[in-house]
Amino acid sequence: MHDTVQQLGPWFHNLHLPDGSQTAPGHGLGDFPNNKWLQIEPHLPSDLSGWTVLDIGCNAGFYSVELARRGAEVTAIDHDPRYLRQARWAAGQFGMEDRIQFRQMQIYDLAHTPETYDLVWFMGVLYHLRYPMLGLDIVARKARRMMVFQTMTAPGDEVIEPPADMDLGGRGRMNEPGWPAMAFIERRLANDPTNWWAPNHACVEAMLRSCGWQPTSRPAHEIYLCEPKSIADEGIGELLEAEYLAATGQSEIASSNSHENPRCATD
Ligand SMILES: C[S@@+](CC[C@H](N)C(=O)[O-])C[C@H]1O[C@@H](n2cnc3c(N)ncnc32)[C@H](O)[C@@H]1O
């Protein structure tokens, strides 16, 4: 087993394998993600039989395995084949391979799949996305009951109630603590060139609401439980839908072009 763990590494998830060994015992975040799971699991139904779960950015499958152990049928996606190799192997070690379906996919590909899920598990991915609001919009169309969401954040827990409207001259308020704000990382954070964004707490909640999620509780720092809600569209619902369809390649123009260029459909 030790050789296989070595061959499949490096590991981001520290899995406690059935033989007592661990995949990443010296993890910089401690016993990760077991330490996160212990904060979240009291907020989940202890029996997830009959629930379907979508684990986005499943990595080595720690959460997929735990959710499957609770009885859920899990679909786990990741864009990185190295992590999916780890996850498939780990699911087998824990005897959960029949309950978890792994797919190599981008989060954006979910816009082109018909399935919806009782629970969407969306942890540790948002800040890696070039298009974070598009990611949230796509995911909002996938969940029936709840989402467990986590993101790296910028410091600051303050929240100010944004005004219903304001003059252009009032933009100084945007520099006040508690204004929803997301820092852009042009270069690197923690030596990872795919860390693009760090929203503050107010921004996380505002983006969630804007994309059709109601944050219901915050079991720990940077972790949000959410329920789907309808978006208060302020009369721009059609505009939002048109933008969503264009951004996900489903607009009329995209469809007519793929019709005229059948190669696109078969490439
Ligand atoms: C920081 S890890 C988080 C892993 C796990 N969800 C957790 O919370 O421990 C980010 C994971 O998301 C995956 N990922 C990043 N961008 C993605 C994308 N656009 N589509 C699908 N997966 C993505 C990475 O390959 C990686 O496994």
The ligand as an ORCA input file, in Angstrom:
! r2SCAN-3c Opt
* xyz 0 1
  C      -8.089     23.353     -3.026
  S      -8.587     21.861     -3.755
  C     -10.067     21.514     -2.817
  C     -10.351     20.041     -2.767
  C     -11.591     19.655     -1.954
  N     -12.812     20.132     -2.549
  C     -11.457     20.172     -0.552
  O     -12.190     21.103     -0.167
  O     -10.607     19.635      0.171
  C      -9.283     22.361     -5.325
  C      -9.726     21.201     -6.182
  O     -10.562     21.700     -7.217
  C     -10.116     21.211     -8.458
  N     -10.457     22.246     -9.446
  C      -9.901     23.467     -9.584
  N     -10.465     24.139    -10.586
  C     -11.420     23.327    -11.108
  C     -12.332     23.450    -12.192
  N     -12.351     24.539    -12.948
  N     -13.190     22.435    -12.431
  C     -13.123     21.285    -11.685
  N     -12.266     21.109    -10.666
  C     -11.426     22.116    -10.376
  C      -8.625     20.971     -8.278
  O      -8.103     20.035     -9.183
  C      -8.572     20.492     -6.846
  O      -8.753     19.105     -6.736
*
